[in-house]
Amino acid sequence: MMQGKRVWMLRLGWPLIVVLLGVFGAWNRAEAQEAGVGSESGSAVDVSAEAGEPDTNRFMSKLTPDEPLYFVIGWNELINAKFQFSFKFAFMNPQGALTRKAPFFSHFYFGYTQTSLWDLEGESKPFYDTSYKPSLFYRHNDVHRSDSGDFRIWGQVGIQHESNGLGGDESRSLNIIYVKPVFEYSRIGGGGHLTVEPRLWVYLGTPDENPDIAEYRGYGDLRMAFTGRSDWQVAATIQVGTSGKGSVKLDGTWPMDKILGRNFDAYLYAQYFNGWGESLRSYNQRLPWQLRLGIAVVR
């Protein structure tokens, strides 16, 4: 019993450490900008670091969130939790000789997203499944912008691996090449903001563990999000496989500073999922719908 507790505590511990490092890095950058620290080119310099210490500011200034970061709990049929952390790292120095001559290279990123489903009713509180998703992609934040500034297009294209780290019959993995254009419309309905994100992909090879995954995941998905003037947001993600089986995920966030003042820089978060394949392990199963509540740091 005690050994099982130590296992799940360790498995939860290191993801939380990464999330905390990301939050610390964002806070540290905000402090540096407010104090005017850094050169005119925008490169961060750790003036407080002693000789021989690692330059953490230089690293953290290039580490930013990618997909949403959240922790939510649901209770339909069994008490469970779902959490995700995600970051991207710009590994090319924007002030380097290569990127100064060819700015194209400054838009390359390494990304990593991890999503876990956690069984909170099992004896040892086991993780039901975890998806590990490293990626390499090119991202351009300003492909097109209207003269009024009300409409913007940006996007990314890349390659992504996804697996659940299990062995035997429960092993799952896939590799995709994807493209994701993003369309943003501002000042809608008196100040709202609409984002439309279609994502299309092709599979590289056919994994033996899940050769029919396209029947449940298809070759793309669509996410739409609307943000109101008070910074609340509702979003929907729709995915349909070639067999007609798919899923829908609905998200709702509300800034906590609207309720608790400026003491908490996070969002109250509600997530609803219904359909096939919430996790990679159960990609061809329709588990009970789930409504989960919790907190999102990045949405």
SELOVO-725211 format. One line per 3 residues: number of its first residue (from 1); for each residue x, y, z of C-alpha. Coordinates in Angstrom, 3 decimals. Example, Ala and Ser with C-alpha at 12.3 -4.5 7.8 and 13.67 -1.06 7.14 Angstrom:
BEGIN
1) 12.300/-4.500/7.800; 13.670/-1.060/7.140
// end
This chain:
BEGIN
1) 0.000/0.000/0.000; 2.703/2.474/0.976; 4.782/1.579/-2.069
4) 1.801/2.250/-4.338; 1.317/5.665/-2.738; 4.952/6.532/-3.281
7) 4.682/5.563/-6.957; 1.713/7.799/-7.742; 3.181/10.641/-5.675
10) 6.403/10.456/-7.679; 4.530/10.291/-10.967; 2.550/13.379/-10.038
13) 5.463/15.203/-8.457; 7.734/15.828/-11.411; 4.968/17.179/-13.713
16) 4.011/19.646/-11.001; 7.638/20.723/-10.696; 7.745/21.496/-14.427
19) 4.521/23.505/-14.159; 5.868/25.466/-11.202; 9.075/26.192/-13.097
22) 7.026/27.541/-15.983; 4.979/29.748/-13.664; 8.156/30.977/-11.956
25) 9.719/31.737/-15.319; 6.700/33.792/-16.415; 6.744/35.716/-13.121
28) 10.483/36.258/-13.392; 10.154/37.637/-16.929; 7.365/39.980/-15.836
31) 9.518/41.275/-12.978; 12.459/41.797/-15.333; 10.340/43.706/-17.849
34) 8.848/45.921/-15.137; 12.272/46.717/-13.776; 13.692/47.334/-17.253
37) 16.176/44.492/-17.021; 17.717/43.277/-20.285; 19.330/44.717/-23.356
40) 17.587/46.727/-26.061; 17.398/43.610/-28.196; 15.208/41.935/-25.559
43) 17.636/39.203/-24.536; 17.445/38.344/-20.839; 20.554/38.510/-18.706
46) 20.726/37.082/-15.213; 22.607/39.902/-13.520; 22.160/38.305/-10.119
49) 23.718/34.969/-11.065; 27.164/34.332/-9.642; 30.002/33.017/-11.751
52) 29.582/29.348/-12.559; 25.821/29.310/-11.972; 23.506/28.382/-14.869
55) 21.879/31.291/-16.696; 18.284/30.295/-15.923; 16.805/33.553/-17.216
58) 18.166/32.886/-20.681; 16.504/29.468/-20.695; 13.206/30.461/-19.089
61) 12.759/33.464/-21.391; 12.461/31.023/-24.303; 10.162/28.570/-22.494
64) 6.479/29.449/-22.894; 3.121/27.612/-22.622; 1.764/25.860/-25.689
67) -1.501/23.996/-25.053; -3.725/24.674/-21.994; -2.445/23.897/-18.469
70) -5.121/22.664/-16.080; -6.195/20.276/-13.335; -9.835/19.126/-13.116
73) -11.790/16.498/-11.164; -14.907/14.575/-12.235; -17.161/12.017/-10.556
76) -19.421/10.345/-13.145; -19.398/6.616/-12.193; -16.019/7.012/-10.502
79) -13.980/9.850/-9.021; -11.258/10.772/-11.473; -8.945/13.607/-12.373
82) -7.488/14.909/-15.581; -4.549/17.243/-15.879; -2.338/18.589/-18.604
85) 0.821/20.618/-18.869; 2.385/21.850/-22.078; 5.260/24.054/-23.134
88) 7.203/25.093/-26.190; 10.861/26.064/-26.400; 12.370/28.365/-29.030
91) 15.740/26.693/-29.418; 17.173/29.172/-31.963; 18.726/32.367/-30.583
94) 16.912/35.314/-32.251; 20.066/37.410/-31.855; 22.335/34.800/-33.424
97) 24.104/35.301/-36.730; 21.988/32.678/-38.512; 18.605/34.027/-37.420
100) 19.622/37.623/-38.112; 20.403/36.658/-41.701; 17.428/34.277/-42.013
103) 14.675/35.211/-39.481; 12.739/32.156/-40.698; 14.769/29.981/-38.324
106) 13.647/31.922/-35.228; 10.139/30.481/-35.632; 11.108/26.852/-34.925
109) 10.041/25.314/-31.614; 10.310/22.122/-29.675; 7.020/21.354/-27.955
112) 5.952/18.910/-25.277; 2.438/18.183/-23.991; 1.440/15.583/-21.421
115) -2.154/14.673/-20.588; -3.082/12.247/-17.809; -6.270/10.549/-16.650
118) -6.072/9.627/-12.974; -8.235/7.052/-11.202; -8.814/8.427/-7.702
121) -10.875/5.467/-6.519; -8.367/2.671/-7.130; -6.512/1.224/-4.165
124) -3.177/2.737/-5.176; -4.713/5.729/-7.024; -3.310/4.547/-10.389
127) -3.063/6.609/-13.539; -5.492/5.183/-16.096; -3.516/6.554/-19.034
130) -0.997/9.241/-19.930; -0.285/10.609/-23.396; 3.235/11.896/-24.066
133) 3.382/14.230/-27.057; 6.751/15.674/-28.087; 6.709/17.752/-31.264
136) 8.845/19.876/-33.556; 7.073/22.677/-35.384; 7.305/25.971/-37.220
139) 5.038/28.722/-35.882; 4.389/32.139/-37.382; 2.395/34.523/-35.194
142) 1.517/37.061/-37.878; 0.783/35.527/-41.280; -1.802/38.202/-42.058
145) -3.360/41.119/-40.211; -6.123/43.428/-41.417; -5.528/47.172/-41.574
148) -8.068/47.706/-38.782; -6.427/45.044/-36.597; -9.763/43.227/-36.143
151) -8.686/40.132/-38.065; -5.484/38.121/-37.833; -4.208/34.835/-39.220
154) -1.378/32.877/-37.674; -0.526/29.209/-37.670; 1.917/26.364/-37.345
157) 3.001/23.219/-39.131; 4.929/20.384/-37.552; 5.496/16.752/-36.719
160) 4.260/15.125/-33.515; 4.753/11.787/-31.805; 2.186/10.484/-29.324
163) 2.421/7.397/-27.140; 1.185/6.221/-23.764; 4.388/4.584/-22.521
166) 2.719/1.250/-21.852; 3.690/-2.206/-23.075; 1.872/-5.243/-24.365
169) -1.783/-5.054/-25.394; -2.226/-1.590/-23.855; 0.594/0.026/-25.830
172) -0.512/2.834/-28.152; 1.465/5.180/-30.406; 1.216/7.260/-33.557
175) 3.107/9.874/-35.539; 1.503/12.686/-37.518; 2.418/15.640/-39.705
178) -0.059/18.451/-39.128; -0.948/21.967/-40.174; -2.985/24.359/-38.011
181) -4.088/27.738/-39.345; -5.671/30.001/-36.718; -8.184/32.748/-37.531
184) -8.847/35.445/-34.929; -11.681/37.966/-35.060; -11.693/40.847/-32.575
187) -14.320/43.332/-31.417; -17.253/41.009/-32.004; -20.538/41.819/-30.264
190) -19.190/44.862/-28.493; -15.718/43.626/-27.659; -15.736/39.833/-27.922
193) -12.980/37.761/-29.496; -13.557/34.687/-31.698; -10.854/32.135/-32.509
196) -11.282/29.369/-35.096; -8.596/26.661/-35.186; -8.927/23.857/-37.738
199) -6.137/21.273/-37.558; -5.452/18.736/-40.301; -3.000/15.832/-40.189
202) -1.735/12.736/-41.961; -0.396/9.628/-40.241; 3.169/8.476/-40.723
205) 3.072/4.714/-41.036; 0.537/2.372/-39.430; 1.325/1.389/-35.815
208) 0.640/-2.265/-35.046; -0.984/-1.354/-31.721; -3.733/0.868/-33.201
211) -3.963/0.414/-36.995; -7.613/1.595/-37.071; -7.128/4.837/-35.152
214) -8.276/6.960/-38.108; -11.743/5.419/-37.705; -12.027/7.183/-34.334
217) -9.748/10.221/-34.662; -10.054/10.922/-38.341; -7.673/13.319/-40.044
220) -8.419/16.545/-38.247; -10.316/18.428/-35.591; -11.844/21.859/-35.114
223) -11.654/24.127/-32.090; -13.663/27.322/-31.714; -13.419/29.695/-28.758
226) -15.240/32.895/-27.869; -13.880/35.273/-25.236; -16.173/37.910/-23.750
229) -15.353/41.425/-22.610; -15.028/40.260/-19.001; -12.410/37.687/-20.103
232) -14.705/34.669/-19.693; -14.345/32.080/-22.420; -16.326/29.184/-23.881
235) -14.759/26.751/-26.344; -15.685/23.601/-28.257; -13.442/20.988/-29.877
238) -15.027/18.572/-32.354; -13.403/15.479/-33.835; -14.953/12.863/-36.158
241) -13.362/9.646/-37.374; -13.772/8.018/-40.765; -16.340/5.610/-39.258
244) -18.483/8.505/-38.056; -17.460/7.939/-34.440; -16.028/11.014/-32.776
247) -16.066/13.240/-29.729; -16.891/16.691/-28.457; -15.125/18.598/-25.694
250) -16.590/21.772/-24.190; -14.541/24.157/-22.058; -15.598/27.097/-19.931
253) -13.246/29.402/-18.014; -13.781/32.387/-15.747; -10.933/34.520/-14.381
256) -10.516/34.051/-10.630; -9.538/37.682/-10.129; -13.151/38.605/-10.924
259) -14.168/36.714/-7.777; -11.154/36.874/-5.453; -9.616/40.160/-6.463
262) -6.114/40.188/-7.915; -4.764/37.537/-5.562; -5.066/34.600/-7.978
265) -3.871/34.724/-11.583; -5.750/31.646/-12.829; -9.149/30.560/-14.141
268) -12.027/28.547/-12.753; -12.396/25.775/-15.304; -15.217/23.422/-16.333
271) -14.600/20.704/-18.933; -17.188/18.374/-20.493; -16.214/15.402/-22.670
274) -18.484/13.001/-24.496; -17.570/10.522/-27.199; -14.916/8.070/-28.255
277) -11.266/7.961/-27.256; -10.716/10.517/-24.527; -7.349/8.866/-23.960
280) -4.976/7.083/-26.316; -5.380/3.834/-24.397; -9.160/3.866/-24.985
283) -9.068/5.378/-28.483; -11.642/2.797/-29.711; -13.886/2.888/-26.634
286) -16.726/5.157/-25.593; -16.360/5.649/-21.865; -18.987/7.455/-19.738
289) -19.289/11.187/-20.338; -17.428/13.338/-17.853; -17.983/16.788/-16.407
292) -14.900/17.929/-14.537; -14.256/21.091/-12.521; -10.986/22.642/-11.476
295) -8.415/25.303/-12.254; -6.650/26.328/-15.455; -3.411/28.309/-15.454
298) -3.313/28.687/-19.244; -6.364/28.199/-21.487
// end
